[in-house]
């Protein structure tokens, strides 16, 4: 795997290195030793998928507060998304900045999102599926988020919004979260 730094502190774009032959290819999507050597969380204790039917659907912006703050490893396994990460860590060099990445089921990239960053995405194709690995179990009492159109960030989404959950529309504005390891 190739770990590429981004403009957001501790956020990594990870490229799967594939080895191919006449049968197809093989590539690792996780290695505890390589993640630890890169200074990233190396224990993922929960995995989840999300399937979205319609292009233009927006999910986010979500994170978990301490003590249940989580690192996420996100990969699109079918379709395509515009994935957004927003840094809410007050002691981070990239505090209150955001970045967007295009991930697709035909690509070999994934995103590492550290604790204290919010995450959301907009589907670019119908029938899109995302695979998540999280460093903590989901804790509803620690779930938080902010509106996708919060002026504090000014996130530019690539297409018109077609579907968004009432829960995501009900979030308030972004707030800083305590720095986590």
Contact map, one row per residue, 1 for C-alpha under 8 A:
1110000000000111100000000001100000000000000000000000000000000000000000000000000000000000000000000000000000000000000000000000000000000000000000000000000000000000000000000000000000000
1111000000000111100000000000000000000000000000000000000000000000000000000000000000000000000000000000000000000000000000000000000000000000000000000000000000000000000000000000000000000
1111100000011110000000000000000000000100000000000000000000000000000000000000000000000000000000000000000000000000000000000000000000000000000000000000000000000000000000000000000000000
0111110000011110000000000000000000000000000000000000000000000000000000000000000000000000000000000000000000000000000000000000000000000000000000000000000000000000000000000000000000000
0011111101111000000000000000000000000000000000000000000000000000000000000000000000000000000000000000000000000000000000000000000000000000000000000000000000000000000000000000000000000
0001111111111000000000000000000000000000000000000000000000000000000000000000000000000000000000000000000000000000000000000000000000000000000000000000000000000000000000000000000000000
0000111110100000000000000000000000000000000000000000000000000000000000000000000000000000000001000010000000000000000000000000000000000000000000000000000000000000000000000000000000000
0000111111100000000000000000000000000000000000000000000000000000000000000000000000000010000011001110000000000000000000000000000000000000000000000000000000000000000000000000000000000
0000011111100000000000000000000000000000000000000000000000000000000000000000000000000000000111000000000000000000000000000000000000000000000000000000000000000000000000000000000000000
0000110111110000000000000000000000000001000000000000000000000000000000000000000000000000000000000000000000000000110000000000000000000000000000000000000000000000000000000000000000000
0000111111111000000000000000000000000000000000000000000000000000000000000000000000000000000000000000000000000011110000000000000000000000000000000000000000000000000000000000000000000
0011110001111100000000000000000000000000000000000000000000000000000000000000000000000000000000000000000000000011100000000000000000000000000000000000000000000000000000000000000000000
0011110000111110000000000000000000000000000000000000000000000000000000000000000000000000000000000000000000001111000000000000000000000000000000000000000000000000000000000000000000000
1111000000011111000000000000000000000000000000000000000000000000000000000000000000000000000000000000000000001111000000000000000000000000000000000000000000000000000000000000000000000
1111000000001111100000000000000000000000000000000000000000000000000000000000000000000000000000000000000000011100000000000000000000000000000000000000000000000000000000000000000000000
1100000000000111110000000011100000000000000000000000000000000000000000000000000000000000000000000000000000011000000000000000000000000000000000000000000000000000000000000000000000000
1100000000000011111000000011000000000000000000000000000000000000000000000000000000000000000000000000000000010000000000000000000000000000000000000000000000000000000000000000000000000
0000000000000001111100001111000000000000000000000000000000000000000000000000000000000000000000000000000000000000000000000000000000000000000000000000000000000000000000000000000000000
0000000000000000111110001110000000000000000000000000000000000000000000000000000000000000000000000000000000000000000000000000000000000000000000000000000000000000000000000000000000000
0000000000000000011111111100000000000000000000000000000000000000000000000000000000000000000000000000000000000000000000000000000000000000000000000000000000000000000000000000000000000
0000000000000000001111111000000000000000000000000000000000000000000000000000000000000000000000000000000000000000000000000000000000000000000000000000000000000000000000000000000000000
0000000000000000000111110000000000000000000000000000000000000000000000000000000000000000000000000000000000000000000000000000000000000000000000000000000000000000000000000000000000000
0000000000000000000111111000000000000000000000000000000000000000000000000000000000000000000000000000000000000000000000000000000000000000000000000000000000000000000000000000000000000
0000000000000000000111111100000000000000000000000000000000000000000000000000000000000000000000000000000000000000000000000000000000000000000000000000000000000000000000000000000000000
0000000000000000011110111110000000000000000000000000000000000000000000000000000000000000000000000000000000000000000000000000000000000000000000000000000000000000000000000000000000000
0000000000000000011100011111000000000000000000000000000000000000000000000000000000000000000000000000000000000000000000000000000000000000000000000000000000000000000000000000000000000
0000000000000001111000001111100000000000000000000000000000000000000000000000000000000000000000000000000000000000000000000000000000000000000000000000000000000000000000000000000000000
1000000000000001110000000111111000000000000000000000000000000000000000000000000000000000000000000000000000000000000000000000000000000000000000000000000000000000000000000000000000000
1000000000000001000000000011111000000000000000000000000000000000000000000000000000000000000000000000000000000000000000000000000000000000000000000000000000000000000000000000000000000
0000000000000000000000000001111101100000000000000000000000000000000000000000000000000000000000000000000000000000000000000000000000000000000000000000000000000000000000000000000000000
0000000000000000000000000001111111100000010000000000000000000000000000000000000000000000000000000000000000000000000000000000000000000000000000000000000000000000000000000000000000000
0000000000000000000000000000011111110000011000000000000000000000000000000000000000000000000000000000000000000000000000000000000000000000000000000000000000000000000000000000000000000
0000000000000000000000000000001111111000010000000000000000000000000000000000000000000000000000000000000000000000000000000000000000000000000000000000000000000000000000000000000000000
0000000000000000000000000000011111111100000000000000000000000000000000000000000000000000000000000000000000000000000000000000000000000000000000000000000000000000000000000000000000000
0000000000000000000000000000011111111111110000000000000000000000000000000000000000000000000000000000000000000000000000000000000000000000000000000000000000000000000000000000000000000
0000000000000000000000000000000111111111110000000000000000000000000000000000000000000000000000000000000000000000000000000000000000000000000000000000000000000000000000000000000000000
0000000000000000000000000000000011111111000000000000000000000000000000000000000000000000000000000000000000000000000000000000000000000000000000000000000000000000000000000000000000000
0010000000000000000000000000000001111111000000000000000000000000000000000000000000000000000000000000000000000000000000000000000000000000000000000000000000000000000000000000000000000
0000000000000000000000000000000000111111100000000000000000000000000000000000000000000000000000000000000000000000000000000000000000000000000000000000000000000000000000000000000000000
0000000001000000000000000000000000111111110000000000000000000000000000000000000000000000000000000000000000000000010000000000000000000000000000000000000000000000000000000000000000000
0000000000000000000000000000000000110011111100000000000000000000000000100000000000000000000000000000000000000000010000000000000000000010000000000000000000000000000000000000000000000
0000000000000000000000000000001110110001111100000000000000000000000000000000000000000000000000000000000000000000000000000000000000000000000000000000000000000000000000000000000000000
0000000000000000000000000000000100000000111110000000000000000000000000000000000000000000000000000000000000000000000000000000000000000010000000000000000000000000000000000000000000000
0000000000000000000000000000000000000000111111100000000000000000000000000000000000000000000000000000000000000000000000000000000000001111000000000000000000000000000000000000000000000
0000000000000000000000000000000000000000001111100000000000000000000000000000000000000000000000000000000000000000000000000000000000001111100000000000000000000000000000000000000000000
0000000000000000000000000000000000000000000111110000000000000000000000000000000000000000000000000000000000000000000000000000000000001111100000000000000000000000000000000000000000000
0000000000000000000000000000000000000000000111111000000000000000000000000000000000000000000000000000000000000000000000000000000000111100000000000000000000000000000000000000000000000
0000000000000000000000000000000000000000000001111100000000000000000000000000000000000000000000000000000000000000000000000000000000111000000000000000000000000000000000000000000000000
0000000000000000000000000000000000000000000000111110000000000000000000000000000000000000000000000000000000000000000000000000000011110000000000000000000000000000000000000000000000000
0000000000000000000000000000000000000000000000011111000000000000000000000000000000000000000000000000000000000000000000000000000011100000000000000000000000000000000000000000000000000
0000000000000000000000000000000000000000000000001111100000000000000000000000000000000000000000000000000000000000000000000000001111000000000000000000000000000000000000000000000000000
0000000000000000000000000000000000000000000000000111111010000000000000000000000000000000000000000000000000000000000000000010011110000000000000000000000000000000000000000000000000000
0000000000000000000000000000000000000000000000000011111000000000000000000000000000000000000000000000000000000000000000000000011100000000000000000000000000000000000000000000000000000
0000000000000000000000000000000000000000000000000001111110000000000000000000000000000000000000000000000000000000000000000010111100000000000000000000000000000000011000000000000000000
0000000000000000000000000000000000000000000000000001111110000000000000000000000000000000000000000000000000000000000000000111111100000000000000000000000000000000010000000000000000000
0000000000000000000000000000000000000000000000000000011111000000000000000000000000000000000000000000000000000000000000000111100000000000000000000000000000000011111000000000000000000
0000000000000000000000000000000000000000000000000001011111100000000000000000000000000000000000000000000000000000000000000110000000000000000000000000000000000000111100000000000000000
0000000000000000000000000000000000000000000000000000000111110000000000000000000000000000000000000000000000000000000000011110000000000000000000000000000000000000111100000000000000000
0000000000000000000000000000000000000000000000000000000011111000000000000000000000000000000000000000000000000000000000011100000000000000000000000000000000000000000110010000000000000
0000000000000000000000000000000000000000000000000000000001111100000000000000000000000000000000000000000000000000000001111000000000000000000000001111000000000000000000010000000000000
0000000000000000000000000000000000000000000000000000000000111110000000000000000000000000000000000000000000000000000001111000000000000000000000001111000000000000000000010000000000000
0000000000000000000000000000000000000000000000000000000000011111000000000000000000000000000000000000000000000000000001110000000000000000000000111100000000000000000000000000000000000
0000000000000000000000000000000000000000000000000000000000001111100011000000000000000000000000000000000000000000001111100000000000000000000000111000000000000000000000000000000000000
0000000000000000000000000000000000000000000000000000000000000111110111000000000000000000000000000000000000000000001100000000000000000000001001110000000000000000000000000000000000000
0000000000000000000000000000000000000000000000000000000000000011111110000000000000000000000000000000000000000000000100000000000000000000000001110000000000000000000000000000000010000
0000000000000000000000000000000000000000000000000000000000000001111110000000000000000000000000000000000000000000000000000000000000000000000001000000000000000000000000000000000001010
0000000000000000000000000000000000000000000000000000000000000000111110000000000000000000000000000000000000000000000000000000000000000000000001000000000000000000000000000000000000000
0000000000000000000000000000000000000000000000000000000000000001111111000000000000000000000000000000000000000000000000000000000000000001111001000000000000000000000000000000000000000
0000000000000000000000000000000000000000000000000000000000000011111111100000000000000000000000000000000000000000001100000000000000000001000001000000000000000000000000000000000000010
0000000000000000000000000000000000000000000000000000000000000011000111110000000000000000000000000000000000000000011100000000000000000111000000000000000000000000000000000000000000000
0000000000000000000000000000000000000000100000000000000000000000000011111000000000000000000000000000000000000001111000000000000000000111000000000000000000000000000000000000000000000
0000000000000000000000000000000000000000000000000000000000000000000001111100000000000000000000000000000000000011111000000000000000011110000000000000000000000000000000000000000000000
0000000000000000000000000000000000000000000000000000000000000000000000111110000000000000000000000000000000000111100000000000000000011100000000000000000000000000000000000000000000000
0000000000000000000000000000000000000000000000000000000000000000000000011111000000000000000000000000000000000111100000000000000001111000000000000000000000000000000000000000000000000
0000000000000000000000000000000000000000000000000000000000000000000000001111100000000000000000000000001100001110000000000000000001110000000000000000000000000000000000000000000000000
0000000000000000000000000000000000000000000000000000000000000000000000000111111110000000000000000000001110000100000000000000000111100000000000000000000000000000000000000000000000000
0000000000000000000000000000000000000000000000000000000000000000000000000011111000000000000000000000000111000000000000000000000111100000000000000000000000000000000000000000000000000
0000000000000000000000000000000000000000000000000000000000000000000000000001111100000000000000000000000111000000000000000000001111000000000000000000000000000000000000000000000000000
0000000000000000000000000000000000000000000000000000000000000000000000000001111110000000000000000000000111000000000000000011111110000000000000000000000000000000000000000000000000000
0000000000000000000000000000000000000000000000000000000000000000000000000001011111000000000000000000011110000000000000000011100100000000000000000000000000000000000000000000000000000
0000000000000000000000000000000000000000000000000000000000000000000000000001001111100000000000000000011100000000000000001111100100000000000000000000000000000000000000000000000000000
0000000000000000000000000000000000000000000000000000000000000000000000000000000111110000000000000001111000000000000000001111000000000000000000000000000000001100000000000000000000000
0000000000000000000000000000000000000000000000000000000000000000000000000000000011111000000000000001111000000000000000111100000000000000000000000000000000000000000000000000000000000
0000000000000000000000000000000000000000000000000000000000000000000000000000000001111100000000000111100000000000000000111000000000000000000000000000000000000000000000000000000000000
0000000000000000000000000000000000000000000000000000000000000000000000000000000000111110000000000111000000000000100011110000000000000000000000000000000000000000000000000000000000000
0000000000000000000000000000000000000000000000000000000000000000000000000000000000011111000000011110000000000000000011100000000000000000000000000000000010000000000000000000000000000
0000000100000000000000000000000000000000000000000000000000000000000000000000000000001111100101111100000000000000000111000000000000000000000000000000000000000000000000000000000000000
0000000000000000000000000000000000000000000000000000000000000000000000000000000000000111110000110000000000000000000111000000000000000000000000000000000000000000000000000000011110000
0000000000000000000000000000000000000000000000000000000000000000000000000000000000000011111100110000000000000000000110000000000000000000000000000000000000000000000000000000000111100
0000000000000000000000000000000000000000000000000000000000000000000000000000000000000001111100110000000000000000000000000000000000000000000000000000000000000000000000000000000111100
0000000000000000000000000000000000000000000000000000000000000000000000000000000000000000111110100000000000000000000000000000000000000000000000000000000000000000000000000000000000100
0000000010000000000000000000000000000000000000000000000000000000000000000000000000000010111111100000000000000000000000000000000000000000000000000000000000000000000000000000000000100
0000000110000000000000000000000000000000000000000000000000000000000000000000000000000000001111100000000000000000000000000000000000000000000000000000000000000000000000000000000000000
0000001110000000000000000000000000000000000000000000000000000000000000000000000000000010000111111000000000000000000000000000000000000000000000000000000000000000000000000000000000000
0000000000000000000000000000000000000000000000000000000000000000000000000000000000000011111111111000000000000000000000000000000000000000000000000000000000000000000000000000000000000
0000000000000000000000000000000000000000000000000000000000000000000000000000000000000111110001111100000000000000000000000000000000000000000000000000000110000000000000000000000000000
0000000100000000000000000000000000000000000000000000000000000000000000000000000000000110000001111110000000000000000000000000000000000000000000000000000010000000000000000000000000000
0000000100000000000000000000000000000000000000000000000000000000000000000000000000011110000000011111000000000000000000000000000000000000000000000000000010100000000000000000000000000
0000001100000000000000000000000000000000000000000000000000000000000000000000000000011100000000001111100000000000000000000000000000000000000000000000000000000000000000000000000000000
0000000000000000000000000000000000000000000000000000000000000000000000000000000001111000000000000111110000000000000000000000000000000000000000000000000000000000000000000000000000000
0000000000000000000000000000000000000000000000000000000000000000000000000000000001110000000000000011111000000000000000000000000000000000000000000000000000000000000000000000000000000
0000000000000000000000000000000000000000000000000000000000000000000000000000000111100000000000000001111100000000000000000000000000000000000000000000000000000000000000000000000000000
0000000000000000000000000000000000000000000000000000000000000000000000000011000111100000000000000000111110101100000000000000000000000000000000000000000000000000000000000000000000000
0000000000000000000000000000000000000000000000000000000000000000000000000011111110000000000000000000011111111000000000000000000000000000000000000000000000000000000000000000000000000
0000000000000000000000000000000000000000000000000000000000000000000000000001111100000000000000000000001111110000000000000000000000000000000000000000000000000000000000000000000000000
0000000000000000000000000000000000000000000000000000000000000000000000000000111000000000000000000000000111110000000000000000000000000000000000000000000000000000000000000000000000000
0000000000000000000000000000000000000000000000000000000000000000000000000000000000000000000000000000001111111000000000000000000000000000000000000000000000000000000000000000000000000
0000000000000011100000000000000000000000000000000000000000000000000000000000000000000000000000000000000111111100000000000000000000000000000000000000000000000000000000000000000000000
0000000000001111000000000000000000000000000000000000000000000000000000000010000000000000000000000000001100111110000000000000000000000000000000000000000000000000000000000000000000000
0000000000001110000000000000000000000000000000000000000000000000000000001111000000000000000000000000001000011111000000000000000000000000000000000000000000000000000000000000000000000
0000000000111100000000000000000000000000000000000000000000000000000000011110000000000000000000000000000000001111100000000000000000000000000000000000000000000000000000000000000000000
0000000000111100000000000000000000000000000000000000000000000000000000111100000000000000000000000000000000000111110000000000000000000000000000000000000000000000000000000000000000000
0000000001110000000000000000000000000000000000000000000000000000000000111100000000001000000000000000000000000011111010100000000000000000000000000000000000000000000000000000000000000
0000000001100000000000000000000000000001100000000000000000000000000001110000000000000000000000000000000000000001111110000000000000000000000000000000000000000000000000000000000000000
0000000000000000000000000000000000000000000000000000000000000011000011110000000000000000000000000000000000000000111110000000000000000000000000000000000000000000000000000000000000011
0000000000000000000000000000000000000000000000000000000000000011100011000000000000000011100000000000000000000000011111000000000000000000000000000000000000000000000000000000000011110
0000000000000000000000000000000000000000000000000000000000000010000000000000000000001111100000000000000000000000111111100000000000000000000000000000000000000000000000000000000000000
0000000000000000000000000000000000000000000000000000000000011110000000000000000000001111000000000000000000000000000111110000000000000000000000001000000000000000000000000000000000000
0000000000000000000000000000000000000000000000000000000000011110000000000000000000111100000000000000000000000000100011111000000000000000000000000000000000000000000000000000000000000
0000000000000000000000000000000000000000000000000000000001111100000000000000000000111000000000000000000000000000000001111100000000000000000000000000000000000000000000000000000000000
0000000000000000000000000000000000000000000000000000000001111000000000000000000011110000000000000000000000000000000000111110000000000000000000000000000000000000000000000000000000000
0000000000000000000000000000000000000000000000000000001111100000000000000000000011100000000000000000000000000000000000011111000000000000000000000000000000001000000000000000000000000
0000000000000000000000000000000000000000000000000001011111000000000000000000001111000000000000000000000000000000000000001111110100000000000000000000000000000000000000000000000000000
0000000000000000000000000000000000000000000000000000001100000000000000000000001111000000000000000000000000000000000000000111110000000000000000000000000000000010000000000000000000000
0000000000000000000000000000000000000000000000000000011100000000000000000000001110000000000000000000000000000000000000000011111100000000000000000000000000000000000000000000000000000
0000000000000000000000000000000000000000000000000001111000000000000000000000001000000000000000000000000000000000000000000011111100000000000000000000000000000000000000000000000000000
0000000000000000000000000000000000000000000000000011111000000000000000000000011000000000000000000000000000000000000000000000111110000000000000000000000000000000000000000000000000000
0000000000000000000000000000000000000000000000000011111000000000000000000001111110000000000000000000000000000000000000000010111111000000000000000000000000000000000000000000000000000
0000000000000000000000000000000000000000000000001111000000000000000000000001111000000000000000000000000000000000000000000000001111100000000000000000000000000000000000000000000000000
0000000000000000000000000000000000000000000000001110000000000000000000000111110000000000000000000000000000000000000000000000000111110000000000000000000000000000000000000000000000000
0000000000000000000000000000000000000000000000111100000000000000000000000111100000000000000000000000000000000000000000000000000011111000000000000000000000000000000000000000000000000
0000000000000000000000000000000000000000000000111000000000000000000000011110000000000000000000000000000000000000000000000000000001111100000000000000000000000000000000000000000000000
0000000000000000000000000000000000000000000111110000000000000000000000011100000000000000000000000000000000000000000000000000000000111110000000000000000000000000000000000000000000000
0000000000000000000000000000000000000000000111100000000000000000000001111000000000000000000000000000000000000000000000000000000000011111100000000000000000000000000000000000000000000
0000000000000000000000000000000000000000101111000000000000000000000001110000000000000000000000000000000000000000000000000000000000001111100000000000000000000000000000000000000000000
0000000000000000000000000000000000000000000111000000000000000000000111100000000000000000000000000000000000000000000000000000000000000111110000000000000000000000000000000000000000000
0000000000000000000000000000000000000000000011000000000000000000000100000000000000000000000000000000000000000000000000000000000000000111111000000000000000000000000000000000000000000
0000000000000000000000000000000000000000000000000000000000000000000100000000000000000000000000000000000000000000000000000000000000000001111100100000000000000000000000000000000000000
0000000000000000000000000000000000000000000000000000000000000001000100000000000000000000000000000000000000000000000000000000000000000000111111100000000000000000000000000000000000000
0000000000000000000000000000000000000000000000000000000000000000000000000000000000000000000000000000000000000000000000000000000000000000011111100000000000000000000000000000000000000
0000000000000000000000000000000000000000000000000000000000000000000000000000000000000000000000000000000000000000000000000000000000000000001111100000000000000000000000000000000000000
0000000000000000000000000000000000000000000000000000000000000001111110000000000000000000000000000000000000000000000000000000000000000000001111110000000000000000000000000000000000000
0000000000000000000000000000000000000000000000000000000000000111100000000000000000000000000000000000000000000000000000000000000000000000011111111000000000000000000000000000000000000
0000000000000000000000000000000000000000000000000000000000000111100000000000000000000000000000000000000000000000000000000000000000000000000001111100000000000000000000000000000000000
0000000000000000000000000000000000000000000000000000000000011110000000000000000000000000000000000000000000000000000001000000000000000000000000111110000000000000000000010011010000000
0000000000000000000000000000000000000000000000000000000000011100000000000000000000000000000000000000000000000000000000000000000000000000000000011111010000000000000000010011110000000
0000000000000000000000000000000000000000000000000000000000011000000000000000000000000000000000000000000000000000000000000000000000000000000000001111110000000000000000011111110000000
0000000000000000000000000000000000000000000000000000000000011000000000000000000000000000000000000000000000000000000000000000000000000000000000000111110000100000000000011000000000000
0000000000000000000000000000000000000000000000000000000000000000000000000000000000000000000000000000000000000000000000000000000000000000000000000011111011100000000000000000000000000
0000000000000000000000000000000000000000000000000000000000000000000000000000000000000000000000000000000000000000000000000000000000000000000000000111111111100000000000000000110000000
0000000000000000000000000000000000000000000000000000000000000000000000000000000000000000000000000000000000000000000000000000000000000000000000000000111111100000000000000000000000000
0000000000000000000000000000000000000000000000000000000000000000000000000000000000000000000000010000000000000000000000000000000000000000000000000000011111000000000000000000110000000
0000000000000000000000000000000000000000000000000000000000000000000000000000000000000100000000011100000000000000000000000000000000000000000000000000111111100000000000000000000000000
0000000000000000000000000000000000000000000000000000000000000000000000000000000000000000000000000000000000000000000000000000000000000000000000000000111111110000000000000000000000000
0000000000000000000000000000000000000000000000000000000000000000000000000000000000000000000000000100000000000000000000000000000000000000000000000001111011111000000000000000000000000
0000000000000000000000000000000000000000000000000000000000000000000000000000000000000000000000000000000000000000000000000000000000000000000000000000000001111100000000000000000000000
0000000000000000000000000000000000000000000000000000000000000000000000000000000001000000000000000000000000000000000000000100000000000000000000000000000000111111000000000000000000000
0000000000000000000000000000000000000000000000000000000000000000000000000000000001000000000000000000000000000000000000000000000000000000000000000000000000011111000000000000000000000
0000000000000000000000000000000000000000000000000000000100000000000000000000000000000000000000000000000000000000000000000001000000000000000000000000000000001111100000000000000000000
0000000000000000000000000000000000000000000000000000000100000000000000000000000000000000000000000000000000000000000000000000000000000000000000000000000000001111110000000000000000000
0000000000000000000000000000000000000000000000000000000111000000000000000000000000000000000000000000000000000000000000000000000000000000000000000000000000000011111100000000000000000
0000000000000000000000000000000000000000000000000000011111000000000000000000000000000000000000000000000000000000000000000000000000000000000000000000000000000001111100000000000000000
0000000000000000000000000000000000000000000000000000010111000000000000000000000000000000000000000000000000000000000000000000000000000000000000000000000000000000111110000000000000000
0000000000000000000000000000000000000000000000000000000011100000000000000000000000000000000000000000000000000000000000000000000000000000000000000000000000000000111111011000000000000
0000000000000000000000000000000000000000000000000000000000100000000000000000000000000000000000000000000000000000000000000000000000000000000000000000000000000000001111111000000000000
0000000000000000000000000000000000000000000000000000000000000000000000000000000000000000000000000000000000000000000000000000000000000000000000000000000000000000000111111100000000000
0000000000000000000000000000000000000000000000000000000000000000000000000000000000000000000000000000000000000000000000000000000000000000000000000000000000000000000011111110000000000
0000000000000000000000000000000000000000000000000000000000111000000000000000000000000000000000000000000000000000000000000000000000000000000000001111000000000000000111111110000000000
0000000000000000000000000000000000000000000000000000000000000000000000000000000000000000000000000000000000000000000000000000000000000000000000000011000000000000000111111110000000000
0000000000000000000000000000000000000000000000000000000000000000000000000000000000000000000000000000000000000000000000000000000000000000000000000010000000000000000001111111000000000
0000000000000000000000000000000000000000000000000000000000000000000000000000000000000000000000000000000000000000000000000000000000000000000000001110000000000000000000111111100000000
0000000000000000000000000000000000000000000000000000000000000000000000000000000000000000000000000000000000000000000000000000000000000000000000001110000000000000000000000111110000000
0000000000000000000000000000000000000000000000000000000000000000000000000000000000000000000000000000000000000000000000000000000000000000000000000110010100000000000000000011111000000
0000000000000000000000000000000000000000000000000000000000000000000000000000000000000001000000000000000000000000000000000000000000000000000000001110010100000000000000000001111100000
0000000000000000000000000000000000000000000000000000000000000000000000000000000000000001000000000000000000000000000000000000000000000000000000000000000000000000000000000000111110000
0000000000000000000000000000000000000000000000000000000000000000000000000000000000000001110000000000000000000000000000000000000000000000000000000000000000000000000000000000011111000
0000000000000000000000000000000000000000000000000000000000000000100000000000000000000001110000000000000000000000000100000000000000000000000000000000000000000000000000000000001111100
0000000000000000000000000000000000000000000000000000000000000000010000000000000000000000110000000000000000000000000100000000000000000000000000000000000000000000000000000000000111110
0000000000000000000000000000000000000000000000000000000000000000000000000000000000000000111100000000000000000000000100000000000000000000000000000000000000000000000000000000000011111
0000000000000000000000000000000000000000000000000000000000000000010010000000000000000000000000000000000000000000001100000000000000000000000000000000000000000000000000000000000001111
0000000000000000000000000000000000000000000000000000000000000000000000000000000000000000000000000000000000000000001000000000000000000000000000000000000000000000000000000000000000111
